[in-house]
């Protein structure tokens, strides 16, 4: 499976600021996703990062708050804008490689733990 | 709307005490059911994909099974290193996004 890295691994930010999280994959993949995992909760999909076009957002998530870029098939960024303490979560990048595999399995990065003060 | 529930919410076992975790789902046509393990502070680690009722997959002390309405993750003779949160997810037949369950927190005591 692909090796996925995320930067930063954790950060503590002030209210009102923005943070950009990077996701790098060691091989080209078809699909990239961004999830949020709030403390003690399961995973919630924020959006699908589309290469060369605007991301597809899930209900409850908007581009102004969570702008996403995907300039190529191995890299994506998620920005958490105008942060509030409610944005404190783990943010996870996942990938799905429909070219290579017979499955639609998603593989996850290590996550970025964000704390907003 | 696709939904996934998991039970129990938390499970405490003694080392060597076998048990099962349940994942119940409702989905408009199942494309796949996925089991993940998540350790604290880390991303989910893929364990199994199941596609059709009657299918079984095994890996070390873990065995996953699937029926038309639920999946079980059987843990045989668990060890303390099996302690983690186990997540179940489903994907609908039309390639929709994954829907994750709330997870089962497993603690295996030495």
Interface residues (C-beta under 8 A of the other chain):
Chain A: X1 X4 X33 X41 X42 X43 X44 X45 X48 X58 X90 X92 X94 X103 X104 X105 X106 X107 X108 X109 X110 X111 X113
Chain B: X31 X32 X34 X36 X41 X42 X43 X44 X45 X46 X49 X87 X89 X91 X95 X97 X98 X100 X101 X102 X103
